[in-house]
């Protein structure tokens, strides 16, 4: 079993895009589903589907990666907040990724949102990852 579901999600997506796989599979949790919703809304992945197995309590998500002319939509993804070091930021101090070309995924008290949404609604929280 894995320890950190966010790290597992990021590493599997990195490896799948480098190998040009059309999809990848991860174990599902509430936080990974919320992160995948943000990535889908922002256009970094094509789709994802949660598959539950009636024989097992563990469910999996199948992520359909997005490519344009064999170039992945996600050119880079980096985990910021980790198990050993949590990174929290105020709304005004949330960094802009590549001067606004990328997004920062932030966990707030209103759910997992992008950095732009957090800044406009004056929400601070835990910076989970950068995506560009």
MOFENCOR-V303083 format. One record per helix or strand of 2 or more residues. SS is the DSSP state (2 for helix, 1 for strand). FROM is the first residue (numbers start at 0). TO is the last residue. If there is no record, write none. Layout:
# MOFENCOR-V303083
ss;from;to
SS;FROM;TO
SS;FROM;TO
This chain:
# MOFENCOR-V303083
ss;from;to
2;4;17
1;22;26
2;29;41
1;44;50
1;59;64
1;66;67
1;70;71
1;76;78
1;87;88
2;90;92
2;96;99
1;102;107
1;110;113
2;114;119
1;124;130
